[in-house]
Structures are given as structure tokens and as C-alpha cells.
Amino acid sequence: MKPPRLSLVGLMGLVVLLAANLAAARALHAHDSEMLIGVALVGIALQYALFRAMRDDRRRAFWAGFQAGGLVATAGFVWAMTFPEVLGVSIKPGGSMTVHKTPGSPLYAAWHGYASLVADRVVAPAFAALDVQPDPETASGGVLMAAVRAVIWGLPQGLAAVAGGLLGLGIAARRAGRGRDRDAAPPPVPAVCGA
């Protein structure tokens, strides 16, 4: 198997893409590291889908649908992380404290419920079975937990992207089939009476 050939222009484009990804990752990390963790895997997949949609004529419908489904799911995740549930404390002049809870967006409730379910029903039993006790304060424990969270956040977004791709492929196949049916047989010509 021959290694893929990459021209100088292609290599420069790859370097520009890598630099843009690193700059976006740094900006997202400064704003909200959890959003970066949740968007990183799907962001790379969406960039690959864009590349494939521009290159591959046969499966362009799949990659376009993949991008549409993935972008909708990722936009929902970003919206949820932008407007989360907020707890606030107000202190009255007498010294008593009152806790205020702002519910956040409904998308946040859905994503938070999903993450809690997966963490309680999948991740915790898996860590217990493997006898793994990651400490988020250490470098290796923090990286492990970030990787686990990236998979947890990225899985529904990836599934939505694949569903969008399959939907796009189905729509394209149906449109192509409808075009073949029209070209295959011309419509019957009605007979004119008395001619």
C-alpha cells in the first residue's frame, strides 16, 4: 500500500487547519473548558465530513447530512452549556442567606440528565469493575476524566450526525430513483377519438 501523497499546498492547508483548531481550542478553554471537552471530538469529525463532502461525489449527500445533523446537535450542546443552571446566594442585612436557583435552558436539563444517567449507570460501574479510581487533581486522572467526558458528550452528537448522514443518503437515493422512473418510460399518450 502506497502512502498518500500530499502536495505542498495540501500540507500548508493542513497546518492552517491545525493552527485554527488550536486557536479555537485555546479560546474555548479560556471561556468554558467543559464546552471544549464536549465539542472537540465532534468538531474534528465535522471538519472531516466537510473535507469528504468537497472531495467525494458519490457520498456527498451522506456527508452533507452528517454535517447538518452534527451541527444541529452540537449547537444544542453549546446552547445548553451557554445557559446552564445557576445557583446564587444573597445575604440580607441581618446576616441570613437565601439561595436562588435559576433553572437554565431546557436543553441544559436534558444534557445534564443524560450525563448524570451515563455517569451513574455506565461510568461508575465500569470504573468499579476495573478498580480504577481517577483523581481529577492529578494530571493522569484529569486527562482520563476529560477523555471520559468527551466520549459522554460526543456520543449523542455523533449519533445525530450519523442519523443526519443516513437521512441525507436516503433522500438522495429517493430523488435519484424518482429521476430514473421518469426517464425509463414516457407517459402514455391518450388516444384521440375519431382521428
C-alpha positions as CSV (number, residue, x, y, z in Angstrom):
1,M,0.0,0.0,0.0
2,K,1.4,3.3,-1.0
3,P,1.3,6.2,1.5
4,P,-0.9,9.1,0.5
5,R,0.8,11.8,-1.4
6,L,0.4,15.3,0.0
7,S,1.3,18.3,-2.0
8,L,2.9,21.4,-0.5
9,V,-0.4,23.3,-0.8
10,G,-2.2,20.4,0.9
11,L,0.4,20.4,3.7
12,M,0.1,24.1,4.2
13,G,-3.7,23.8,4.3
14,L,-3.3,21.1,7.0
15,V,-1.0,23.4,9.0
16,V,-3.5,26.2,8.8
17,L,-6.3,23.9,9.9
18,L,-4.3,22.7,12.8
19,A,-3.4,26.3,13.8
20,A,-7.1,27.3,13.6
21,N,-8.2,24.3,15.7
22,L,-5.6,25.1,18.4
23,A,-6.6,28.7,18.5
24,A,-10.3,27.8,18.8
25,A,-9.4,25.2,21.5
26,R,-7.5,27.8,23.5
27,A,-10.3,30.4,23.2
28,L,-12.9,27.8,24.2
29,H,-10.8,26.6,27.1
30,A,-10.5,30.1,28.4
31,H,-14.3,30.6,28.1
32,D,-15.6,27.2,29.3
33,S,-13.4,24.1,29.4
34,E,-16.4,21.8,29.6
35,M,-17.7,23.2,26.3
36,L,-14.3,22.5,24.8
37,I,-14.4,18.9,26.0
38,G,-17.9,18.4,24.6
39,V,-17.2,19.9,21.2
40,A,-13.7,18.7,20.4
41,L,-14.4,15.2,19.1
42,V,-17.5,16.2,17.0
43,G,-15.7,19.3,15.7
44,I,-12.9,17.1,14.3
45,A,-15.5,14.8,12.8
46,L,-17.4,17.7,11.2
47,Q,-14.2,19.0,9.7
48,Y,-13.5,15.6,8.2
49,A,-17.1,15.5,6.9
50,L,-16.6,18.8,5.2
51,F,-13.4,17.6,3.5
52,R,-15.2,14.4,2.3
53,A,-18.2,16.4,1.1
54,M,-15.9,18.5,-1.0
55,R,-14.0,15.5,-2.4
56,D,-16.3,12.6,-2.7
57,D,-19.0,13.0,-5.3
58,R,-20.6,9.5,-4.7
59,R,-21.3,10.1,-1.0
60,R,-21.7,13.8,-0.9
61,A,-25.3,13.5,0.3
62,F,-24.2,11.4,3.3
63,W,-21.5,13.9,4.3
64,A,-23.8,16.9,3.9
65,G,-26.5,15.2,6.1
66,F,-23.7,14.2,8.6
67,Q,-22.8,17.9,8.8
68,A,-26.3,19.0,9.2
69,G,-27.2,16.5,11.9
70,G,-23.9,17.1,13.7
71,L,-24.2,20.8,13.6
72,V,-27.7,20.8,15.0
73,A,-26.7,18.5,17.9
74,T,-23.5,20.5,18.6
75,A,-25.5,23.8,18.5
76,G,-27.9,22.3,21.1
77,F,-24.9,21.3,23.3
78,V,-23.3,24.7,23.0
79,W,-26.7,26.4,23.8
80,A,-27.1,24.1,26.9
81,M,-23.6,24.9,28.1
82,T,-24.0,28.6,27.5
83,F,-27.2,28.8,29.6
84,P,-26.7,26.4,32.5
85,E,-28.5,26.1,35.8
86,V,-27.2,28.8,38.1
87,L,-27.2,28.9,41.9
88,G,-26.9,32.2,43.6
89,V,-26.7,33.3,47.2
90,S,-27.9,36.6,48.5
91,I,-27.1,37.8,52.0
92,K,-29.6,40.0,53.8
93,P,-28.6,42.8,56.2
94,G,-29.4,40.7,59.2
95,G,-26.9,38.0,58.1
96,S,-29.4,35.5,56.8
97,M,-28.6,33.8,53.4
98,T,-31.0,32.9,50.7
99,V,-30.2,30.5,47.9
100,H,-31.7,31.3,44.5
101,K,-31.8,28.7,41.7
102,T,-32.2,29.8,38.1
103,P,-33.2,26.8,36.1
104,G,-31.3,27.5,32.9
105,S,-32.4,26.3,29.4
106,P,-34.4,23.1,28.9
107,L,-31.5,21.9,26.7
108,Y,-29.3,22.1,29.8
109,A,-31.7,20.0,31.8
110,A,-31.7,17.4,29.0
111,W,-27.9,17.3,28.6
112,H,-27.4,17.3,32.4
113,G,-29.9,14.5,32.8
114,Y,-28.2,12.4,30.1
115,A,-24.7,13.0,31.6
116,S,-25.9,12.1,35.1
117,L,-27.6,8.9,33.8
118,V,-24.5,7.8,31.9
119,A,-22.1,8.7,34.7
120,D,-24.2,6.8,37.3
121,R,-25.2,3.8,35.2
122,V,-22.2,3.2,32.9
123,V,-19.0,5.1,34.0
124,A,-19.2,4.4,37.8
125,P,-19.8,0.7,37.4
126,A,-17.1,0.4,34.8
127,F,-14.6,2.2,37.0
128,A,-15.6,0.0,39.9
129,A,-15.3,-3.2,37.8
130,L,-11.8,-2.2,36.5
131,D,-10.8,-1.0,40.0
132,V,-10.0,2.5,38.6
133,Q,-10.2,5.5,40.9
134,P,-9.1,8.5,38.9
135,D,-8.1,11.6,40.9
136,P,-9.0,14.7,39.0
137,E,-6.4,16.6,40.9
138,T,-3.5,14.6,39.3
139,A,-2.5,15.1,35.6
140,S,-3.3,11.5,34.6
141,G,-6.6,11.4,36.5
142,G,-7.7,14.8,35.0
143,V,-6.8,13.6,31.4
144,L,-8.7,10.3,32.0
145,M,-11.8,12.1,33.3
146,A,-11.7,14.7,30.4
147,A,-11.5,11.8,27.9
148,V,-14.5,10.1,29.5
149,R,-16.5,13.3,29.5
150,A,-15.5,13.9,25.9
151,V,-16.9,10.5,24.9
152,I,-20.0,11.0,27.0
153,W,-20.7,14.5,25.5
154,G,-19.7,13.5,22.0
155,L,-21.7,10.2,21.6
156,P,-25.2,11.8,21.1
157,Q,-23.8,14.4,18.8
158,G,-22.0,11.8,16.8
159,L,-25.2,9.6,16.6
160,A,-27.2,12.6,15.5
161,A,-24.6,13.3,12.8
162,V,-24.7,9.7,11.5
163,A,-28.5,9.8,11.6
164,G,-28.4,13.0,9.5
165,G,-26.0,11.4,7.1
166,L,-28.2,8.3,6.6
167,L,-31.2,10.6,6.2
168,G,-29.3,12.6,3.5
169,L,-28.3,9.4,1.8
170,G,-31.9,8.2,1.8
171,I,-33.2,11.5,0.4
172,A,-30.6,11.5,-2.4
173,A,-31.3,7.8,-3.3
174,R,-35.0,8.5,-3.4
175,R,-34.6,11.6,-5.6
176,A,-32.3,9.6,-7.9
177,G,-34.8,6.8,-8.1
178,R,-37.6,9.2,-8.9
179,G,-35.5,10.6,-11.8
180,R,-34.9,7.1,-13.2
181,D,-38.6,6.3,-13.1
182,R,-39.3,9.4,-15.2
183,D,-36.6,8.7,-17.7
184,A,-37.5,5.0,-18.0
185,A,-40.9,5.1,-19.5
186,P,-42.6,8.1,-21.2
187,P,-46.2,8.7,-20.0
188,P,-48.9,7.2,-22.2
189,V,-50.4,9.4,-24.9
190,P,-54.2,9.4,-24.8
191,A,-55.9,8.2,-27.9
192,V,-57.9,10.8,-29.7
193,C,-61.4,9.6,-30.7
194,G,-62.5,9.9,-34.3
195,A,-59.0,10.5,-35.6
